[in-house]
Amino acid sequence: MGDSLHLHSLLIHGGIDGDKTTGAVNVPIYQTSTYKQSGLGENTGWEYSRTGNPTRAALEKLIADLEGGEYGLAFASGLAAIHTVLSLFSAGDKIIISDNIYGGTFRIIDKVFKPLGLRYEIVDTTDTTKVEAAIDPETKAVYIETPANPLLSVTDIAATAELAKKAGVLLIVDNTFLTPYLQRPLTLGADIVIHSGTKYLGGHSDTVSGLVALRDKAIAERLYFLQNAIGGVLSPFDSFLMIRGIKTLGVRMDRHVANATHIATWLAKSGYVSKVYFPGLPGDPGYEVQMKQADGPGAMISFVLKEEYDYRAFFRNLKLITLAESLGGVESLVCHPASMTHASIPADIRRQIGIADELIRFSVGIEDVSDLISDLRQAIEAARKE
Ligand SMILES: *Cc1c(COP(=O)(O)O)cnc(C)c1O
């Protein structure tokens, strides 16, 4: 279905639309592990559901369409997707990673792949000259998140893609924070896009999933091999939930972004904070690049309260906004990166990359924005130190 369709229509009609057999407007949940073969070597194209499943295939086609890619893959979690992509590399290879990166991504690289011989170098990828300087003959990939977790720093995708191409290394972009609705890295020159579908794509905090999209046939064939060989695939039911979530991605993201922009602007003027990180605020270091390469700033805000407020008391006093891991759901969530999402990064590295113990990360939901501001205000006021 339709490369000519606009994104809002692709969200609803992209991938494999409906069911040809019955006319059902939704892709059925093919809850089966195996498929009947009519004779030896004669099958319907489906053999075993780790290798391929029609519900999962519909989601895989959909993410490829949305990202402007040719190939898509769906996994049981974002980290299962990351595991499979990192399995493209071998002992002795080096990858360059952003200094701001999801804690679990750092953990699998440092604790699972490094012992197997994969080397990594942490680089401030917001500065492309530093990326260029870090590329050596063993470097096989640059792995970035933008805006990055949790300081929302912005890396120039097109500029990084250009120098990666020149050096013959892959550019891998974790696009979880923006989704293809706001940013399409493959169209800016990236080679592989990764998602935690758990977040905005699913959108309802009810499914854990991971997605990959790309254009290169040879790399895609290797990834399909690894997906089947490693086996961290998404179930048919969860694939259905992802397709269902993605249908409303556009309207959800519009509201997420409007709420976040309103709240970041309010916070910056409120007198309550010493720092606000949000690439949608003019004056934010990432603002210009963000506006150039994406269709919006996303809806993640990080901030630090002024010293007269106790951040632990702030978390305790919230009534509507929920203290929890994760992000990207319709409900507003806050977290404390130093003890939650980024606890797997050692304290010294955390400090080095600027993740203060006082940092608060806010995933702005789609509730009424005035209710969110009231809750923030009362929780901050109640956290004023004696
Ligand atoms: C959550 C997240 C992941 C990991 O995804 P899971 O679905 O939790 O395995 C990877 N990258 C980013 C940016 C994330 O927010």
The ligand as an SDF file (V2000), in Angstrom:
LIG
                    3D

 15 15  0  0  0  0  0  0  0  0999 V2000
   12.8460    2.3180   26.3560 C   0  0  0  0  0  0  0  0  0  0  0  0
   13.9240    2.6090   25.3960 C   0  0  0  0  0  0  0  0  0  0  0  0
   14.7010    1.5910   24.8470 C   0  0  0  0  0  0  0  0  0  0  0  0
   14.5330    0.1400   25.2410 C   0  0  0  0  0  0  0  0  0  0  0  0
   13.2990   -0.3620   24.8090 O   0  0  0  0  0  0  0  0  0  0  0  0
   12.4810   -1.5070   25.5980 P   0  0  0  0  0  0  0  0  0  0  0  0
   11.2440   -1.6090   24.7940 O   0  0  0  0  0  0  0  0  0  0  0  0
   12.2650   -1.0130   27.0000 O   0  0  0  0  0  0  0  0  0  0  0  0
   13.3250   -2.7300   25.5770 O   0  0  0  0  0  0  0  0  0  0  0  0
   15.6660    1.9440   23.9080 C   0  0  0  0  0  0  0  0  0  0  0  0
   15.8670    3.2360   23.5590 N   0  0  0  0  0  0  0  0  0  0  0  0
   15.1450    4.2380   24.0870 C   0  0  0  0  0  0  0  0  0  0  0  0
   15.4060    5.6360   23.6590 C   0  0  0  0  0  0  0  0  0  0  0  0
   14.1580    3.9670   25.0280 C   0  0  0  0  0  0  0  0  0  0  0  0
   13.4550    4.9740   25.5640 O   0  0  0  0  0  0  0  0  0  0  0  0
  1  2  1  0
  2  3  1  0
  2 14  2  0
  3  4  1  0
  3 10  2  0
  4  5  1  0
  5  6  1  0
  6  7  2  0
  6  8  1  0
  6  9  1  0
 10 11  1  0
 11 12  2  0
 12 13  1  0
 12 14  1  0
 14 15  1  0
M  END
$$$$
